[in-house]
C-alpha cells in the first residue's frame, strides 16, 4: 500500500527548528513524536518531521519541498529566531 506520509530528520538540526524553517518557506510540516513512541525508540530519536502529500499537491509544490530540504542549513534555521 502506498502512503503520502514522509517522516524524516535533517542531519544535525533539531526537528522543531528544521520544521519551523520549512514552514517559513510555505510548506506545512509538523515536528514531534507523532504519538508513535515505539517508532521513535526504533529510530533512536525523540522527534521527527512529518510531511503529508496527497493527490492535490502539484509537481511544483513537491519540487519546492525538495529544494527547501536540499538547501536547509543550521544557519538558516537559527536566523529565524534572531
C-alpha positions as CSV (number, residue, x, y, z in Angstrom):
1,X,0.0,0.0,0.0
2,X,1.2,3.5,-0.8
3,X,1.3,6.3,1.7
4,X,1.6,10.0,1.4
5,X,3.3,10.5,4.8
6,X,7.0,11.2,4.8
7,X,8.8,11.1,8.1
8,X,12.4,12.4,8.2
9,X,15.0,14.4,10.1
10,X,17.6,16.8,8.9
11,X,21.1,15.9,10.0
12,X,22.5,18.0,12.9
13,X,19.3,20.1,13.1
14,X,16.7,19.8,15.9
15,X,13.5,18.6,14.3
16,X,11.4,21.6,15.7
17,X,13.9,24.1,14.3
18,X,14.0,22.5,10.9
19,X,10.2,22.3,10.8
20,X,10.0,26.0,11.7
21,X,12.3,26.8,8.8
22,X,10.4,24.6,6.4
23,X,7.1,26.1,7.5
24,X,8.6,29.6,6.9
25,X,9.1,28.6,3.3
26,X,5.4,28.0,2.8
27,X,5.4,24.2,3.4
28,X,3.3,22.9,6.2
29,X,5.1,20.2,8.2
30,X,4.9,19.0,11.8
31,X,7.6,18.1,14.3
32,X,7.3,15.8,17.3
33,X,6.9,12.2,18.2
34,X,3.5,12.0,16.4
35,X,2.1,9.6,19.1
36,X,4.5,7.0,17.8
37,X,6.9,6.4,20.8
38,X,7.7,2.9,19.7
39,X,8.7,4.1,16.3
40,X,10.8,6.9,17.8
41,X,12.5,4.3,20.0
42,X,13.2,2.1,17.0
43,X,14.6,5.1,15.0
44,X,16.6,6.1,18.1
45,X,15.4,9.7,18.1
46,X,12.9,11.7,20.1
47,X,11.3,13.6,17.3
48,X,10.9,13.6,13.5
49,X,9.5,15.9,10.9
50,X,6.4,14.7,9.1
51,X,5.1,15.9,5.7
52,X,1.9,14.6,4.1
53,X,1.5,14.6,0.4
54,X,-1.8,13.8,-1.4
55,X,-3.2,13.9,-4.9
56,X,-4.0,17.6,-4.7
57,X,-0.3,18.5,-4.3
58,X,1.2,19.8,-7.6
59,X,4.6,18.8,-9.1
60,X,5.7,22.4,-8.4
61,X,4.9,22.1,-4.7
62,X,6.8,18.9,-4.5
63,X,9.8,20.4,-6.3
64,X,9.7,23.4,-3.9
65,X,9.6,21.0,-0.9
66,X,12.6,19.1,-2.3
67,X,14.5,22.3,-3.0
68,X,13.9,23.6,0.6
69,X,15.1,20.3,2.1
70,X,18.2,20.3,-0.1
71,X,19.1,23.9,0.9
72,X,18.3,23.8,4.6
73,X,21.2,24.6,7.0
74,X,21.5,25.2,10.7
75,X,22.3,28.8,10.0
76,X,19.1,29.4,8.1
77,X,17.1,27.8,11.0
78,X,18.9,30.0,13.6
79,X,18.3,33.1,11.5
80,X,14.5,32.7,12.1
81,X,15.0,33.4,15.8
82,X,17.3,36.4,15.5
